[in-house]
Amino acid sequence: MLEEAIEVIRLLWQGGLRNYTGRYYIVENARLYTLPDEPPPILIAAGGQQVAELAGHIGDGLITVGGEPEPVKIFTAAGGAGKPCYTELTVCWSRTDVEARKRAHEQWPIAGLPPALLSDLRLPAYFEQAADLVREEEIAKTIVCGPDPERHITAIKRCLAAGYTHVWLHQVGPEQDGFFRFYEREVLPHIR
């Protein structure tokens, strides 16, 4: 379905009236009346091998969370070499390690759940029940917590070494101003 959907999108970006008959979609006399000057890239989010391969074949880039190297390897081998690779890195800056771990555990406990489970949970109540089983120590293994710039720098460099061309940061918690000041002064100068 994803592959056909991308075919339809790219077909419509060609302009004029378009028709498409596929296994999942039938489009009759469809038209985009306002076309972009240049079609935007289609980045495909992949959490497993099959979608990472598809992204390499038909996507203009890859999106993942966690910065694991395997999706980039699969994407690149499947035709994605030279295309951008994005990943999300979840962090929780706070003035102390204890505060950061506590906040991350309270506000983002799903980070401690196995990735396969996340795709199987159907209702918010199921996420809440599963999150109740996650301990604070588990969160500290998956979220970079605290004010130590070296931990943040190391995590970003790990993503870059895995082949990601772009790393975006998800700061857990309300201390956004402190997070931005910390990254501006302590982290980004060591990445650039």
C-alpha positions in Angstrom: 0.0 0.0 0.0 2.8 2.4 0.9 4.5 1.8 -2.4 1.3 2.4 -4.4 0.6 5.5 -2.3 4.0 7.0 -3.2 3.3 6.2 -6.9 0.0 8.1 -6.7 1.6 11.1 -5.0 4.4 11.3 -7.6 1.9 10.9 -10.4 -0.2 13.8 -9.2 2.9 16.0 -8.9 3.3 15.7 -12.6 0.2 17.9 -13.0 -2.9 17.6 -15.2 -5.6 15.1 -14.8 -4.3 11.7 -13.7 -5.6 8.2 -13.5 -4.1 5.2 -11.6 -5.3 1.7 -11.1 -3.4 -0.4 -8.6 -4.0 -3.3 -6.3 -5.0 -1.0 -3.4 -5.8 2.4 -5.0 -7.9 3.6 -7.9 -7.6 7.2 -8.8 -9.8 8.7 -11.6 -9.4 12.2 -13.0 -7.4 13.4 -10.0 -5.5 16.7 -10.2 -3.5 18.9 -7.9 -4.4 22.5 -8.7 -1.5 24.0 -6.9 1.7 22.2 -7.7 4.9 22.8 -5.8 7.7 24.4 -7.8 9.7 21.3 -7.0 8.2 18.2 -5.6 9.1 17.7 -1.9 11.2 14.7 -1.0 9.4 11.6 0.2 11.1 10.4 3.3 10.0 7.0 4.6 9.9 6.1 8.2 11.3 2.6 8.8 11.4 0.5 11.9 12.3 -2.8 10.3 14.2 -4.4 7.4 11.3 -4.6 4.9 10.4 -0.9 5.1 14.1 0.1 5.2 14.6 -1.8 1.9 11.5 -0.2 0.4 12.7 3.2 1.5 16.1 2.6 -0.3 14.3 1.5 -3.5 11.6 4.2 -3.8 12.2 6.9 -1.1 14.1 10.1 -1.2 15.3 9.5 2.3 15.0 7.5 5.5 13.6 8.4 8.9 14.1 6.4 12.1 14.1 6.8 15.9 17.0 5.9 18.2 19.9 6.1 15.8 20.5 2.4 15.3 22.9 1.6 12.4 21.0 -1.4 10.9 18.2 0.6 9.1 20.9 2.8 7.5 22.8 -0.2 6.3 19.7 -1.8 4.8 18.5 1.5 3.3 21.9 2.2 1.7 22.3 -1.3 0.3 18.8 -1.1 -1.2 19.6 2.0 -3.3 19.6 4.7 -0.6 23.3 5.6 -0.9 23.7 9.3 -1.0 20.2 10.0 0.2 19.5 11.8 3.5 19.0 9.7 6.7 17.2 11.3 9.6 16.9 10.0 13.2 15.3 11.2 16.4 17.4 11.1 19.6 15.4 11.4 22.8 17.1 13.3 25.6 16.1 14.8 28.9 18.3 17.7 30.1 17.8 18.8 33.6 20.0 20.3 36.3 20.8 16.9 37.8 20.9 13.3 36.6 18.3 12.4 39.3 15.8 15.1 38.1 16.3 14.1 34.4 15.8 10.4 35.0 12.7 11.1 37.1 11.2 13.4 34.5 12.0 11.1 31.6 10.4 8.2 33.5 7.3 10.2 34.3 6.8 11.9 30.9 8.2 9.4 28.4 8.1 5.9 29.9 7.3 4.3 26.5 11.0 4.7 25.7 11.6 1.7 27.9 9.3 -0.5 26.0 10.5 -3.0 23.3 10.0 -1.4 19.8 8.0 -4.4 18.6 5.5 -3.9 21.4 4.9 -0.3 20.4 3.4 -1.3 17.1 1.1 -3.9 18.7 -0.5 -1.7 21.3 -3.8 -0.5 20.0 -5.3 1.9 22.6 -3.8 4.6 24.8 -4.9 2.6 27.8 -2.7 -0.3 26.6 0.3 2.1 26.4 -0.4 3.3 30.0 -0.6 -0.2 31.3 2.7 -1.3 29.6 4.4 2.0 30.7 3.5 1.2 34.3 5.9 -1.8 34.1 8.9 0.3 33.0 11.4 1.2 35.7 13.3 4.4 35.9 16.6 2.5 35.4 15.4 1.2 32.0 14.6 4.7 30.9 18.1 5.9 31.6 19.4 3.2 29.2 17.3 4.5 26.3 17.1 8.3 26.9 20.2 10.4 27.4 19.5 12.0 30.8 21.2 14.7 32.7 23.5 17.7 32.4 26.7 15.9 31.3 27.5 17.3 27.9 29.7 14.3 27.0 26.8 11.9 27.2 24.8 14.1 24.8 27.8 14.6 22.4 28.6 10.9 22.4 25.0 9.9 21.6 24.9 12.4 18.7 28.2 11.2 17.3 27.0 7.6 17.6 24.1 8.5 15.3 26.4 10.3 12.8 28.8 7.4 12.8 25.9 5.0 12.1 25.4 7.0 8.8 22.7 9.4 9.8 23.0 12.8 8.0 20.5 14.5 10.3 19.8 14.1 14.0 16.9 15.8 15.6 16.5 16.0 19.3 13.4 15.3 21.3 13.8 17.0 24.7 11.5 15.4 27.3 10.1 17.8 29.8 9.2 21.4 30.3 12.8 22.8 30.7 13.1 23.8 27.1 14.9 27.1 27.7 17.6 25.4 29.8 17.9 22.6 27.2 18.5 25.1 24.4 21.1 27.1 26.4 22.8 23.8 27.4 23.0 22.6 23.8 24.0 26.0 22.5 27.0 26.3 24.9 27.9 22.8 25.8 27.0 20.4 23.0 26.7 21.9 19.5 30.1 23.5 19.5 31.6 20.0 19.7 29.4 18.6 16.9 29.8 21.2 14.2 
